[in-house]
Amino acid sequence: MLDSGKIREDFPILSKKVYGKPLVWLDNAATSQKPRSVIQSLVDYYEGYNANVHRGVHALSIESTDAFELARQKVADFIHADAAESIVWTRNTTEAINLVANTWARDNIGAGDEILLTPMEHHSNLVPWQKVAQENGARLKFIPMHEDGTLDLENIDAIFGPRTKLLAIVHVSNSMGTINPVKELAARAHAVGAMVLVDGAQSVPHMPVDVNDLDCDFLAFSGHKMLGPTGIGVLYAKRDVLEEMDPFLRGGEMVLEVWYDRATWNALPMRFEAGTPNIADAIGLGAAVDYLQALGMENVRQHEVELTGYGLKRFEELDEVVVYGPQNPDVRGGAILFNAADIHPHDLGTIMDRQGIAIRTGHHCTMPLMRTLGVAATARASFYVYNTTQEVDTLVDGLKEALEYFAHEVRGA
Ligand SMILES: Cc1ncc(COP(=O)(O)O)c(C=O)c1O
């Protein structure tokens, strides 16, 4: 396992106390905490070389442009993209997916075509496709799912067909932790001439991801879930695909030449980055990538497998607690989704909060999935590099106390 004790020293917020108790941050699927090196990279930028990029001939502009483009290269290397031109900065995963929906999909998906999704998509990888389907007369189709939260691929030949134009799939479910067989499904999609968009919001931060190995056409992810700042995200797209796409937003930076009545487009990837970009946070994301690379993504993944395995085992001690999703930690990510007896998840979350434990409660931006699971809401504990087995113990012990309190004080058992 990673030396999380040592890693924790790099994260100033982790020494914080909440209601007098040490903070136990188990809401990593929502957003991760930031190491000092990332925070410092923002301070360095604003104190040392704040300037707009790609525009100036002066020293600071050259310095900021170099740092900004170096961060792009770091991100490209991190996901094994062939070229930095394939990396388009966005605000987050949501914006990256909307970019594809409003450009490639709008122009290439027509009446009667099918957009293939899974029942576990985050709203960010569902709602944009609803708009495309409504406007272009296409149909949303969902791959069936087993009760344990894995995809049912028994009738895979019936799932993909000549009308399939896009497979838009979450790599790792933010709710149940399911790791989907994206590589195999991408090959199937390509065999029928469909394109593949992978929502990597929960995979890129947590495991090695190689876009060439997956052979996805698009990959979307967010900096803030991988130790980076908020407000910066990434759309990876194959170069030839990007070349063919119309710009999303229009204005400065994305143009080559402009007349009063028309304009031509800048080279990749600037064609998709209208206006002044989020320079500081892109540089901050580069620093986050450095941090993760130094840990090693194989080690990051292994740490989470062990922590999740430990967590799932300890959850077995909890009577009346239902855990959703696949049970084998080797085939799932580091999020444990659960409900405890008849205690409302919000009540549970509030009780945990009083003990300094931050878990997520609600629908986790997967409302249709909650309906499929037959629940209105659930609780979720999600892990990252700085979490320890002691923290899992604190969570499980806290849950035990909460269950006892409800059994005796509320239900009078
Ligand atoms: C699987 C998945 N997709 C998409 C998103 C959206 O990410 P963002 O809010 O950073 O755009 C999230 C965030 O929770 C997620 O977990």
The ligand as a Gaussian input file, in Angstrom:
#p B3LYP/6-31G(d) Opt

LIG

0 1
 C      -18.704000       9.627000     -13.154000
 C      -18.836000      11.115000     -13.154000
 N      -19.079000      11.753000     -14.296000
 C      -19.178000      13.086000     -14.353000
 C      -19.042000      13.851000     -13.239000
 C      -19.145000      15.338000     -13.350000
 O      -17.960000      15.932000     -12.968000
 P      -17.864000      17.527000     -12.866000
 O      -18.913000      17.924000     -11.867000
 O      -16.492000      17.781000     -12.398000
 O      -18.164000      18.047000     -14.213000
 C      -18.795000      13.238000     -12.021000
 C      -18.714000      14.034000     -10.776000
 O      -19.085000      13.603000      -9.711000
 C      -18.678000      11.832000     -11.977000
 O      -18.427000      11.198000     -10.837000

